[in-house]
Amino acid sequence: MKEVNILVDRCAFTPRSCARCGTGFHTRGKEYTCAACRKPKLPAAEKPGHTLSFREQQIVALIAEAKANKEIAYNLCLSEGTVKEYLYHIFRKLNVTSRTELALRSVRDGFADRPTA
């Protein structure tokens, strides 16, 4: 009977490889990622050195000029939905909640000085 318990204890941890990074780890359940990959990621605003792309800088400059999404889309040859997606990402990166706050921050940080072409 002791041999069966020892065998069960050995099988309690199943060797697996992480689905994200490929490193080996042991698990008892149906886990497919290692502990390091399960840690929550930092929000975009908290990542060091996170800057805006050129297109995002163009959109911020046009927001600072009080342009509407439709006008921004026309000026940059984008769809209005694409402009909304860019704004969503910009708001997250800069940790702002409104267009007004974005415009004020762009003037303060110098985003509005960049060319829109």
Contacts in CASP RR format, 6 or more apart in sequence:
PFRMAT RR
TARGET T0000
AUTHOR 0000-0000-0000
METHOD contacts of the structure
MODEL  1
MKEVNILVDRCAFTPRSCARCGTGFHTRGKEYTCAACRKPKLPAAEKPGH
TLSFREQQIVALIAEAKANKEIAYNLCLSEGTVKEYLYHIFRKLNVTSRT
ELALRSVRDGFADRPTA
12 28 0 8 1.000
13 26 0 8 1.000
13 27 0 8 1.000
13 28 0 8 1.000
14 26 0 8 1.000
14 27 0 8 1.000
14 28 0 8 1.000
14 29 0 8 1.000
15 24 0 8 1.000
15 25 0 8 1.000
15 26 0 8 1.000
16 24 0 8 1.000
16 25 0 8 1.000
16 26 0 8 1.000
16 27 0 8 1.000
16 31 0 8 1.000
16 32 0 8 1.000
17 23 0 8 1.000
17 24 0 8 1.000
17 25 0 8 1.000
18 24 0 8 1.000
18 25 0 8 1.000
18 32 0 8 1.000
18 33 0 8 1.000
18 34 0 8 1.000
18 37 0 8 1.000
19 32 0 8 1.000
19 33 0 8 1.000
20 33 0 8 1.000
20 34 0 8 1.000
20 37 0 8 1.000
21 34 0 8 1.000
21 36 0 8 1.000
21 37 0 8 1.000
22 34 0 8 1.000
23 34 0 8 1.000
23 36 0 8 1.000
24 34 0 8 1.000
25 34 0 8 1.000
25 35 0 8 1.000
43 92 0 8 1.000
44 50 0 8 1.000
44 89 0 8 1.000
44 92 0 8 1.000
44 93 0 8 1.000
45 92 0 8 1.000
45 93 0 8 1.000
45 94 0 8 1.000
45 95 0 8 1.000
50 93 0 8 1.000
52 60 0 8 1.000
52 90 0 8 1.000
52 93 0 8 1.000
52 94 0 8 1.000
52 111 0 8 1.000
55 76 0 8 1.000
55 86 0 8 1.000
56 86 0 8 1.000
56 89 0 8 1.000
56 90 0 8 1.000
56 93 0 8 1.000
57 111 0 8 1.000
57 114 0 8 1.000
58 76 0 8 1.000
58 114 0 8 1.000
58 116 0 8 1.000
59 72 0 8 1.000
59 76 0 8 1.000
59 83 0 8 1.000
59 86 0 8 1.000
59 87 0 8 1.000
59 90 0 8 1.000
60 90 0 8 1.000
60 102 0 8 1.000
60 106 0 8 1.000
60 111 0 8 1.000
60 112 0 8 1.000
61 106 0 8 1.000
61 111 0 8 1.000
61 112 0 8 1.000
61 113 0 8 1.000
61 114 0 8 1.000
61 115 0 8 1.000
61 116 0 8 1.000
62 71 0 8 1.000
62 72 0 8 1.000
62 75 0 8 1.000
62 76 0 8 1.000
62 116 0 8 1.000
63 72 0 8 1.000
63 87 0 8 1.000
63 99 0 8 1.000
63 102 0 8 1.000
63 103 0 8 1.000
63 106 0 8 1.000
64 102 0 8 1.000
64 103 0 8 1.000
64 106 0 8 1.000
64 107 0 8 1.000
64 111 0 8 1.000
64 112 0 8 1.000
65 112 0 8 1.000
66 103 0 8 1.000
67 75 0 8 1.000
69 80 0 8 1.000
69 81 0 8 1.000
69 83 0 8 1.000
69 84 0 8 1.000
69 87 0 8 1.000
70 80 0 8 1.000
72 78 0 8 1.000
72 83 0 8 1.000
73 79 0 8 1.000
73 80 0 8 1.000
73 81 0 8 1.000
73 82 0 8 1.000
73 83 0 8 1.000
75 116 0 8 1.000
76 83 0 8 1.000
78 86 0 8 1.000
87 99 0 8 1.000
90 96 0 8 1.000
90 102 0 8 1.000
91 97 0 8 1.000
91 102 0 8 1.000
94 102 0 8 1.000
94 105 0 8 1.000
96 102 0 8 1.000
96 105 0 8 1.000
103 112 0 8 1.000
105 111 0 8 1.000
106 112 0 8 1.000
END
